[in-house]
Amino acid sequence: MSEPIARYVQMPPTATYPEGHKLPLRDRVLVVIGANGSGKTRFGAWLDSQNITLHHRVSAHRSLVFPERVQPMDLQEAELRLFTGHTDKNEQSHYRQHTRWQNQPATALLNDFEPLVTLMVSESFTKSDEYRVTMKGETKYVVPPQTRLDLVKQIWEAVLPARELIITGNRIETRNRQDKKAYHAKEMSDGERGVFHLIGEALSVPKGGVFIVDEPELHLHRAIQARLWDAVESARPDCAFVYITHDLGFAASRKDATKVWLREYTDDKWDWEEVPESDAFPESMLLEVMGSRRPILFVEGDRSSVDYFIYGKAFPEHTVVPCGSCGLVVHSACSFTQMPSLHHNKCGGLVDNDGRSEADIKMLNGLGIAVLPVALVENLFLLESILVIAAEKLGHNPAETVAKVKERVFATLLTNVVRVISNLTRMEIEAGLRTFGKGGDGAEALSAAYKSACAAIDPAAIYAKWENEIGRVLSEKDYPAALRYYKTKGLPSEAGNVLGVKFQDQVMRWLRGKDSASLAAALRAAIPEIPAVAK
């Protein structure tokens, strides 16, 4: 096939582009992402209408009823019937709007499986007849021409390797490769029929055209989505592809594609913005950040971590984005503020205390990052306010429960005092060494910087300082300081031993329930406000 005619897509007007914009495409592919209500389907319908000769659209609301049987017909009429819903070559725009889309292109059920199969069968019969006539005049063997049905079979079986398509004339059957008995294709699963339908539609797009697919992930298991669309794009190097989706995972799978966010659709106008290429964020994170209509809160951990769960409950008005480490939280928050395309939204960060100095906390606050009042997020479960609520829910005396839990925390801190002091000393030394090497270059400068950094660090003095501080915490029974300095994920079990439950699991179950407001409010009250970025 020839090189594609369309390597750009006409985008609708915005405040930035009052006359619209011809958006250049990377790798012939545009991914349009948007939340529910952002006008994705209407955008697809609008784009489809921009060129009825080259553009071909499959809507998300599509029938997957495989036809019982089809009859071949004139090939040109079969093509018109698929693209416009009618065989009349005149008034194609009228029939496409009123017949194919039932005058409701954004909401009508697309029911073109039968016209699609009819077209492919008609092409197969036409090429078979032409081949038969050709062979009558040939003395040597001529390779039969490849048809759309041949390609559909090839791609479908590559995407679903355990299955086989059997095509004989106008009958299409399938079977498991381990079975001998075949059955009619109408009995295929939704996913199998969906794959067949999308391959057939893509192969039927006019030469050099634009294939527009709303919800390309529909009915497809995530494991086969990339495999399907990689194969389809490869089979149509002459075409451009426009995928319209709300699935960030699918959007990220089109790695080299141009991507656009549809923010909203009001007064028949779209607010859209191209997703910038960025080394600062993983693309999946960038897509989530750009698509959020709520403030962004970067946190430690991943989506399976306690951090993500707790902060999601404490900050329901935010989009919580887990970054992994503390360093990546800082990096993400700073990168966000440096990208003008993200400034429609606000962002902040939240990290564990980890025994940080006041100077370190002040520096992080200046970057828009709040610091927990406890060493680890798990220690939030041991806050007095949480213990009181838990005791009441479990029928225990709150004051007695809090007192017993505190005593157990102080006792375990005393048992592990050397390890706690050593960890705090170690973190302070590591923080001091991070300043090494900043300044001059060259062997002499680095040697001098190394000696200076080492000279400024006295491990014994740092250890003595922390020894005094932890001694004070124990003697004064300073419970908030104990939670701030004692860094161990198993600490909530001390409350569990008092209350007779797996405490952390129990609190998380309550937070998942309907009556979670008091717990969520107590957590939120204990966490500092997310500071504004210092100017």
Secondary structure, DSSP 8 states (H G I E B T S, - for coil): ----S--EEEE---SS-TT-EEEE-BTTEEEEEE-TTS-HHHHHHHHHHT-TTTEEEE-SSB-----S------HHHHHHHHHHSSS-SSSHHHHIIIIISTT-TTTS-B--HHHHHHHHHHHHHHHHHHHHHHHHT-SS-------HHHHHHHHHHHHSTTEEEEEETTEEEEEETT-S--EEGGGS-HHHHHHHHHHHHHHTS-TT-EEEEESTTTT--HHHHHHHHHHHHHH-TT-EEEEEES-HHHHHHSTTSEEEEEEEEETTEEEEEE----SSS-HHHHHHHHH-SS-EEEEEB-TTSHHHHHHHHH-TTSEEEEEESHHHHHHHHHHHHT-GGGTTS-EEEEE--TT--HHHHHHHHHTTEEE-SSSSGGGGGGSHHHHHHHHHHTT--HHHHHHHHHHHHHHHHHHTHHHHHHHHHHHHHHHHHTTTT-S--SHHHHHHHHHHHHHT--HHHHHHHHHHHHHHHHHHT-HHHHHHH---TTTTHHHHHHHTS-HHHHHHHHHHSSS-HHHHHHHHHHS--------
